[in-house]
Amino acid sequence: MEIKTSTVIAVLASCMVLVQSFALPTQGSEGELSADKRPKYMDTRRELSEFKDLLLFALDELIEEGKVNENILIDPEAAENKGETKHKRGRRLGLCLQISPSGGYIARACWKGDGR
């Protein structure tokens, strides 16, 4: 029995199409939410605040049990400088705008000091 090359290619092509058709997602999959049912940011804020409260309660319990040192959770610099704002010291690299001869603006890197 002789098998033609065209028959083998046709069978392979039909198998490839069949395999790829099984890989396509179905329209009514239950695992995915549609765009109108997906939670928005404001809907998840409540869950985030509950998670934050849960985390704080867990930390309080760990401190009471003595498993976490309370002193490492307090930032000493934040306690000292509570009302003060930090200022940048020294010069820093910034962007300066210059007007070109044609009237357009050119952004260039330049050093900025404390007073500029």
N, C-alpha and C positions, 0 to 999 in steps of 0.2 A: 504494500500500500504506500503510495507516494503522497507526501504532504507538500502542497505548493507553498511557496514563500509568501504569496499574497494572502493565503489563508491564515498563516501564522501571524502575520502583521495585523490582520483584521481582528484576530482573537486577542492579541496583546493590546491593541488599541481599545477594544470594547472592555477588557478587564481594567485598564487604566481609568476609563471613563466611569465604570461602575464603582471602583474603589474611591475615586474622588467625589462621587455623588454621595457616598456615605459620610464623607468628612465635612460636608456642608452643614452649617447649623440649621436647626429647624426654626420656624417662625414663632412657634408658641412654646419656647422652652421656659420651664417654670423657674429655673435658677436665676434668670436675669430679670431685672425690673425695667419696665418701659420708662421713657424719659419723664412722663408726667407722674409716675409713681415713685421715682427716685427721690430720696430725701435731699432737701436743700440744706444750705449751711445753717440757716436759722433753726431748722428742725434738729440739727445735731448739737447745737450749743447746750441744750439741756443735758444731753448725755455727757458732754465734756465737763460740765460743771459737776455732775454726779461723780465722774471719774476722779476729778480733782479732790472732791470731798472725801472719797474713799481712800485716796492716796494719803491725804493729810491725817485721816483717822488711823491708818495703818502705821504711819510714821510716829504718831503720838503713842500708840501701843508699843512699838519697838523701843521708844525712848523710855517708857515706863518699865519695860522688862529689862532694860539695861543692855540691849543688844546693839543699840546705836548711841554713840556719844552725842549729846546735845550740843556741845561746843563746836563740832565740825559743821553743823548746819547753819550757824550764825556767821555771817560775813563781818569780820571786825571793821573793815574799811567802810562798809555800808552803815554800820552803827555810828562811826565817828563822823562821817561826812553826810549825814542824812539831809541837811538843808542846803548843802553846798553843791554847786554844779562844777564839773570838771572842765577846765579850759584846755585847749590844745596848746602844747608848748612848742615853741620854735617854729621853723618854717616848714611848709608842706607843699606838695605838688598839687597844682590846681589847673583849671582851664581859664584862659583869658581870651576874650573876643577882640579881634582887631578888624578894622574896616579896610577892605582892599581898595585899590584905586578905582575899580569899577563900581564900588558902592556896596558890594556884598560883604558878609561877615566871614572871617576865618578864625576857627578855633585853634589855639595853640597852647601847648603845655607851658606853664610858667610857675615860678616859685612864689608862694604867697606867705606873707609874714603875719604877725599878730594883729597889726592895726589895719590891714587891707582887706 
